[in-house]
Amino acid sequence: MKYFESLGVPGLLAYLTIVAEVGGGTLLILGIETRWIALLLVPLIAGTIVLVHGKNGWLFSNKDGGWEYPAFWIVGLVVLALLGGGSFAVGPALGLR
C-alpha cells in the first residue's frame, strides 16, 4: 500500500491490483472468458506504464525498469483478445465461453 501511495494513488488500489492480476491471470490460464479478461487487463498494464515505468525509458533493463516489458504484455493481451483461448482452453469444456 505504501508503494502505491508513493505513486500518488490510493493505497487500497494495491489490493484491487493484486486481485485483478492473480484472478485475471488464473482465468487466462484456464481459458475462461479469455477475450474479455485479456481486454480488461490492458488498462491495468497501461497504468503501470504511466505511473511506474514510463519515466524510466524504453528498455526494461534500465534502472527501475523501462516500459518495454509492460508494452510487450499489452500487445500480448490484445493478441490474446483477438485470437481467444484456443482449442485446449478449459473454459469451453466447462460450458463457459
Secondary structure, DSSP 8 states (H G I E B T S, - for coil): -HHHHHTTS-THHHHHHHHHHHHHHHHHHHTSSHHHHHHHHHHHHHHHIIIIIGGG-S-TTSTT--SHHHHHHHHHHHHHHHH-S-TT-HHHHTT--
